[in-house]
Amino acid sequence: MTNSTAATSVEVRLATEEDHQWLYELHEQAHKALVERAYGPWKQDQQRAFFASLVSDHDVFIFSDGDRRVGTVYLGERDGDVWLELVEILPELQRRGYGTLALRWVVERASKQGTGTLLQVHRVNADAHRLYLSEGFSPAGETETHHLLRKSVQS
């Protein structure tokens, strides 16, 4: 699939095993500061184990702009909806529309399947929370650490 915005033409593909090292590096770059704010020091062994289960338990899609990989989404299923586990964009490319593009791609994909989109966002990640709300997600619950948000099937 190719999506176009004013400045980008983004292609989406399923990740392969050859992508795993890059995916882990992206995960560390995109989440290390958040993890440290929320839970304390980044523990490499713990994060590698978390990442291994993340990759094995989800469909992982990579977004590329030209020849450059810019980000990824991890998708699953929960309560009959598409579950958006993570959106990760290279830090130097954040706030350039790639996260919004990825989110809209997930919502469109879910709608084509006849389902809504469900996600959780960490309480310390106020920017992402604002983005999801601005994209039409509604509160669907809370935990000690996360807001649960859902967007219904689009017509």
C-alpha positions in Angstrom: 0.0 0.0 0.0 1.2 3.5 -0.7 -0.1 6.5 1.1 0.7 10.1 0.0 0.8 13.2 2.0 2.1 16.7 0.9 5.7 15.7 1.6 5.8 11.9 1.6 5.0 8.8 -0.2 5.0 6.0 2.3 5.1 2.3 1.6 4.0 -0.4 4.1 5.3 -3.9 4.3 5.3 -6.8 6.7 8.5 -7.1 8.6 10.8 -10.0 8.1 13.4 -11.7 10.3 16.1 -9.6 8.6 14.4 -6.5 10.0 14.6 -7.6 13.6 17.9 -5.8 14.5 16.7 -2.6 13.0 13.3 -3.0 14.8 15.0 -3.5 18.1 17.2 -0.4 17.6 14.1 1.6 16.7 12.4 0.3 19.8 15.2 1.4 22.0 15.5 4.9 20.3 11.7 5.4 20.4 11.0 4.1 23.9 14.0 4.3 26.1 13.2 7.8 27.5 9.6 6.8 28.1 10.5 3.6 29.8 13.0 5.4 32.0 10.5 8.1 33.0 7.8 5.5 33.8 9.8 2.6 35.3 13.4 3.5 35.9 16.6 2.5 34.1 16.5 0.7 30.7 17.6 -2.9 31.3 18.9 -4.3 28.1 18.3 -8.0 28.9 14.8 -7.2 30.1 14.0 -5.1 27.0 15.4 -7.7 24.6 13.1 -10.3 26.2 10.1 -7.9 26.0 11.0 -7.2 22.3 11.3 -10.9 21.4 7.7 -11.5 22.7 6.5 -8.4 21.1 7.7 -9.5 17.7 6.5 -13.1 18.0 3.0 -12.1 19.3 2.1 -9.4 16.7 2.0 -8.6 13.0 4.8 -6.1 12.5 4.6 -3.6 9.6 7.4 -1.3 8.5 6.7 2.1 7.0 9.3 3.4 4.5 9.6 6.7 2.8 11.6 6.0 -0.4 14.5 3.8 0.6 14.4 4.9 4.3 12.6 2.9 7.0 10.9 5.5 9.1 8.8 3.5 11.6 6.7 0.5 12.5 3.4 -0.6 14.0 2.7 -3.8 16.0 -0.8 -5.2 15.5 -2.8 -7.9 17.1 -6.4 -8.6 18.0 -8.2 -7.9 21.3 -11.9 -8.0 22.1 -12.8 -8.3 18.4 -10.9 -5.1 17.5 -7.5 -4.5 15.9 -5.1 -4.0 18.8 -2.5 -1.4 18.1 0.3 -2.5 20.5 2.9 0.1 19.4 3.6 2.8 16.9 7.3 3.6 16.7 8.8 6.4 14.5 12.5 7.2 14.3 13.0 10.1 16.8 14.5 12.4 14.3 11.4 12.0 12.1 8.8 12.5 14.8 6.4 15.4 14.5 6.6 15.2 10.7 3.3 13.3 10.2 4.6 9.8 10.0 2.9 8.7 13.3 -0.4 10.2 12.2 0.0 8.5 8.8 0.7 5.1 10.5 -2.2 5.5 12.9 -4.6 6.4 10.0 -3.3 3.3 8.1 -4.1 1.1 11.1 -7.6 2.6 11.5 -8.3 2.2 7.7 -7.1 -1.4 7.8 -9.3 -2.2 10.8 -12.3 -0.6 9.1 -11.8 -2.7 6.0 -11.9 -5.7 8.3 -15.1 -4.4 9.9 -13.6 -3.8 13.3 -12.6 -0.9 15.5 -9.1 0.0 16.7 -8.1 -0.4 20.3 -4.9 0.8 21.9 -3.3 1.9 25.1 -1.1 4.9 25.7 1.1 5.3 28.7 0.1 8.1 31.1 3.5 9.7 30.8 3.1 10.0 27.0 0.9 13.1 26.8 1.8 13.9 23.2 0.7 10.5 21.9 -2.5 10.7 24.0 -3.4 14.1 22.4 -2.7 12.7 19.0 -5.0 9.7 19.5 -7.8 11.9 20.9 -7.4 14.3 17.9 -7.8 11.4 15.6 -11.2 10.5 17.0 -10.2 7.9 19.7 -12.4 7.8 22.8 -11.6 6.7 26.3 -12.3 3.0 26.8 -10.8 2.4 30.3 -7.7 3.0 32.4 -5.0 1.1 34.3 -2.5 2.4 36.8 -0.1 3.2 34.0 -2.1 3.5 30.8 -5.2 5.1 29.1 -7.2 2.6 27.0 -8.6 4.2 23.9 -10.9 2.9 21.1 -12.0 4.2 17.7 -15.2 2.6 16.3 -15.4 1.2 12.8 -15.3 3.9 10.2 -18.0 4.0 7.6 
